């Protein structure tokens, strides 16, 4: 009986491929049935805390059934396939997800044996439609998130009006440097015309990242450039 029910539903699902799909297009029963037959690409498990925790990336299947859309924005986002992380706690025999937020996980950095931040995972994410074009992709701001090794305390570090470039490890324990681009002209884009910034961030106390380049030194740099190089 289950397959008899799914036949008209699959036909409906196929028709939806020609336009943007939304969960509001389906009833609760249809959503449950669809969730049971969807396939995902699971990445290789990463052992954390001596194998106590397993973290498995969940890949994006949407590229396959939205293939007909063929928009430039969507094709450009196809490389950003991981959209969540599945955690398995061996001691508690429990399985759970990192987040229920919509986001791409462009890069996931787990600690090495020599890491100065051994208790945290870093995530380069695209989580906000910062250019307000209703498409979440690489043109939006990239943001830094962190969590504990078991996925708990998952939180955003960089702000919405700046885009993460990369992080660099400090020689000090539990500290990192964060490089961002700040959208100073408010055009919702992050280019060479915007302001670069470096921060120091302590993952242990989790206070706000401290900017290294404050307004005073920025003004001094600007004046020095005008005096020496704009004559």
N, C-alpha and C positions, 0 to 999 in steps of 0.2 A: 504493500500500500504506500510505502514511503516514496518509491520511485514513480508511482502513478501521480502522486501529489507534485513531485518536482518537475515533471515534464512541462506543464504550462508555466511554472515559475521560471524555469530555465529559458523559455521563450521570451518571457517578460524581461529577464535579465539581459538577454542578447539585444533586445530592442533598446535598452537603456545605454548601450555602448555608443550610440550615435550622439549622445549629449552628456553633459556633466551629470554624474550620478550623485544622489543625496539619499541618506538613510530615510528621509521623509517620504521617498517614493515607495516604500515597502511597509507592509504590516509587520507586527512583531513576530508572527509565525513565519513569515517569509524571511525576515532577518535571521531568525534562529536557524532556519534550514540552510540559508546561504552561508552562515558562519561555519556550519558543520562540513560543507563541501569545499570551502576555499583551501587553497594550498599556499604555503609560504616557503621562503628560502631561509633556512636556519644556518647561521654561520658556525664555525668551529667553536667548541666550548673553551673558555679560558678559566683556568683554575686560580682561585684567590684564597687567601688565608690558609695556605698549605693544603688546598683541595677541599676545604670545608664548604666553600662557596663555588658554584659554577655559574658563569655568565655566558649566555648564548645570544648573539645578535639575531634579530628577526628582520628578514629582508622584505622588500616591497614587491607585491605581486601586481600592483596597479598598472605598471607599465604594459602588462600583457593585455588586460581587457580594456584599457583606454587607448589602444594602439591607433584607433581610427581618428583620434583627436588631432594628432600630428602638429600641434602648435609648436612654435620655436621654443617658447618658455618651457613646455612640458618635456620636449626632447632634451633640453639642456639640463633638466633635473634628473634624468634617468640614472646618472652615476650615483646619486644620493639615495641608495637603496635601503639602508638600514633605518628603521623608524622606531625601534624599541629594543629593549634588552630583557631577556628572560633570565631570571635568577633561580637557582636551585640550592637550597640550604640542606646539606646532607644531614646535619645533626638534628634539625627539626623536621626533616623529610617534607619540606614545603616548597612549592613553586609559585612564583609571583612575577609581576612585571615591574619594570623600572618606573613607568609613568603611564598615565592615561591621556596626557596631552598630545596634540598633533604636532609632530616635529620630525625632521630628518636628523639622524646622527651621522654627520659627515666624517667624524673621526672620534674614536674611543681610545683613550690612553690609560692603560692599567699600569700599576707600578712594577718596575723591575727590582731585582734584588738590591741594586745599588741606589735606588730612588731615595731622594730626600723627602718625599711625600708618600710614605709606604701605606698609609691608611685611606687613600682617596683615589677615586677614578675621575678623570677629566673628560669632558665631552665637548667637541666642537659641534654646535647644533644650528639648524635653521628652524626656529620655532615661532617666529612672528612674521606676518606679512607686512613688513615695514615699508614697502613701496606701495602698499594699498592697491594692488592690481588683481587681487583675488587668486593669485598663484603663489604658492610657497616654493621657492627655488633659490639658486645661488645668487640671484640679484638682490635678495633680501639680506638684512644684516645677519652675520654669523655671530652667535653668542656662546659664551663659555658657561657651562654648567659643571657642577661637581656633585659627587655623592660619596658616601662611605663605601667600603668594599662589598657590603651586602646590598647595595642599592638604596639604602635608607638615606634620609636627609638630602634628597635630590633637589638642588637649588640653582637658580640663575645667579651668575656673578657679574657679568658685564651688563650695561644698561641698554635699553632699546634704541637709543639714538647713536650708538656706536657699533662698529663691526669688528669682531675679533680677527686679528691676523694670525697670531700664534702665541704660544706661551714658551717661556724659557726657564729652566731650573736655576734656582739660586744655590750658592754654596751653603747657605744657612738652612737648617732643618725646618721643614714645613713651610718654606717660602718659595714662591714662584714670581716671575716677571711676566706681565701681560702686555702685549702690543695690540693696540686698537686704532681704528680710524673713526673720528667723531664727525658727524654730519653737521658742520658748523653753518653751512648755508641753507640748511633745512629743505634741500631738494629731494630728500628721501633716497639719495644715492650715496655711495661711498667710493670716492675717487681720489686722485692725487690732489685735487683742489681742496680737499677737506683736511682737517687737523689730525696729525698723528699724535699718539700719546702712549707713554709707558706707565705701568702701575706696578707696585709691589703688593702682593697679596699673601697673607698668612692663612693657610688652610686650617690651622689649629684653632685660632680664636674667631675666624670667619667674620671679622669686621669688614667694612667696606674697603675695596681696593684703594690704596693710597697713590695718588698721582705723583709722578716724579717731576714732570714738567708743569710747574704752576704758572699762573698768569703773569707774575712778575718776571720770571726768567724767559717766558715766551715773548714778552714785550721787549726785553733786552736783546734777545736773539734777532727779533724783527728789525729793531733800530740798527743793530750792528750790520745786518745784511744790507740795509738800505744805504748806510754810510760807506761801506766797503765795496759793494758790488753793483750798485745802481747809479754810479756816477758816469 
